[in-house]
């Protein structure tokens, strides 16, 4: 009697190499992935002026910063170095009417930035960085005084965040560029 | 005398690896979902400037990029400063406002991220900013790296 040989293979697919396949795919994605988060300095440009006159701003509430073609910085027509821009802005914004030449309140203070056509871009960014840094320090100080926590730890759009933000609103104006 | 046999621990000495593929697949799916393949072919050279007080833009959907820098020519040479939006170089500055206005209509909360080469002069950026103001896309962002 010849018995027919039964093949003893089970009907399942061998799953042991599945891990290897998945690892290969994983390594591929690990290598090509760039989690690309854009970082930078945010600004809001002023809208194109229409015929409506902008509201008059008192001279004391305006801090004019000019970065000229040589990369020199002028604050209210006096030369200033990049190192003391931050302190100048902090005293200007946080003046609260003490000095008659500086702002009446942080809410009124406007920092106006003017550039030349040949201004080097990285000097401009460094200067803008200092301006942002000044506001960041003021907000940090206010947040520590009022709530005892640094401003960066406050949640965005929470009441405390909005309160500090409204105490020191960033009023940064890009001056109209010169023609020509 | 009763004889006590020491009970042998009946556990195996090997860690079960049957769940390994599932773990790996989970990681794989995570990376597949978060992967962003570069969608823009850069035709200008952009070396970012450094800054300390920078913010992250969390909402990638809202961001549209404008690249400004010296044009890449063949043979590693650099040409004139050019403006690139999406995949094409812009020759006529006046056309920027229409492009950006269309983008603004699609996404009213648009943020324009300016990726500018650090050795550029500000005149070009001034022109682009004027165009953006005409288009009404007022929220901008100067793309910088974190200063170390």
Contacts between the chains, C-beta under 8 A, distances in Angstrom:
chain1	res1	chain2	res2	distance
A	15	B	21	7.1
A	18	B	21	4.4
A	19	B	17	7.5
A	19	B	20	4.7
A	19	B	21	4.4
A	19	B	24	5.9
A	22	B	21	5.4
A	22	B	24	4.0
A	22	B	25	5.2
A	22	B	28	5.7
A	23	B	24	5.7
A	25	B	28	5.3
A	26	B	24	5.7
A	26	B	27	5.5
A	26	B	28	4.6
A	26	B	31	6.7
A	29	B	28	6.4
A	29	B	31	3.8
A	29	B	32	5.9
A	29	B	35	6.0
A	30	B	31	6.2
A	32	B	35	6.6
A	32	B	37	7.0
A	33	B	31	5.5
A	33	B	34	6.6
A	33	B	35	4.7
A	33	B	36	7.8
A	34	B	35	8.0
A	34	B	36	6.4
A	34	B	38	7.5
A	35	B	34	5.9
A	35	B	36	7.2
A	36	B	36	5.4
A	37	B	56	5.4
A	37	B	57	7.3
A	37	B	58	7.8
A	37	B	60	8.0
A	38	B	56	7.4
A	38	B	57	4.8
A	38	B	60	7.4
A	38	B	63	5.9
A	38	B	113	5.5
A	38	B	141	7.1
A	38	B	143	6.0
A	39	B	54	4.7
A	39	B	55	6.9
A	39	B	56	5.3
A	39	B	57	7.4
A	39	B	143	7.2
A	39	B	144	6.7
A	39	B	145	7.2
A	39	B	146	6.5
A	40	B	51	7.6
A	40	B	54	5.7
A	40	B	55	7.2
A	40	B	57	7.4
A	40	B	113	6.4
A	40	B	141	4.4
A	40	B	142	5.0
A	40	B	143	4.2
A	40	B	144	5.0
A	41	B	51	5.9
A	41	B	53	7.2
A	41	B	54	5.9
A	41	B	55	7.4
A	41	B	141	6.8
A	41	B	142	4.7
A	41	B	144	6.2
A	42	B	55	5.7
A	42	B	57	7.7
A	42	B	111	7.6
A	42	B	139	7.2
A	42	B	140	7.3
A	42	B	141	4.9
A	43	B	139	8.0
A	43	B	140	5.4
A	43	B	141	7.3
A	43	B	142	7.2
A	44	B	138	5.2
A	44	B	139	5.7
A	44	B	140	7.4
A	45	B	129	6.0
A	45	B	132	6.1
A	45	B	133	5.3
A	45	B	138	4.5
A	45	B	139	7.9
A	45	B	140	5.9
A	46	B	133	7.0
A	46	B	138	7.5
A	47	B	133	6.4
A	47	B	136	7.4
A	47	B	138	6.2
A	48	B	133	5.0
A	48	B	134	5.9
A	67	B	122	7.9
A	115	B	122	4.8
A	115	B	126	6.8
A	116	B	122	6.9
A	117	B	121	6.8
A	117	B	122	6.5
A	117	B	123	3.5
A	117	B	126	6.5
A	118	B	121	5.2
A	118	B	122	7.2
A	118	B	123	6.5
A	119	B	121	6.7
A	119	B	122	3.9
A	120	B	119	7.4
A	120	B	120	7.9
A	120	B	121	6.6
A	120	B	122	7.3
A	121	B	49	6.6
A	121	B	116	5.6
A	121	B	117	7.4
A	121	B	118	5.9
A	121	B	119	7.2
A	121	B	120	4.5
A	121	B	121	6.8
A	121	B	122	5.8
A	121	B	125	6.7
A	122	B	49	4.7
A	122	B	118	4.3
A	122	B	119	7.3
A	124	B	122	5.8
A	125	B	49	4.3
A	125	B	50	7.9
A	125	B	51	5.7
A	125	B	118	7.5
A	125	B	142	6.1
A	125	B	144	6.2
A	126	B	49	7.7
A	126	B	51	7.4
A	128	B	51	7.6
A	128	B	142	7.1
A	129	B	51	4.1
A	129	B	52	5.8
A	129	B	53	5.6
A	129	B	144	7.8
A	132	B	51	7.9
A	132	B	53	4.0
A	133	B	52	6.3
A	133	B	53	4.6
A	136	B	53	5.2
A	174	B	129	7.0
A	177	B	126	4.7
A	177	B	130	7.1
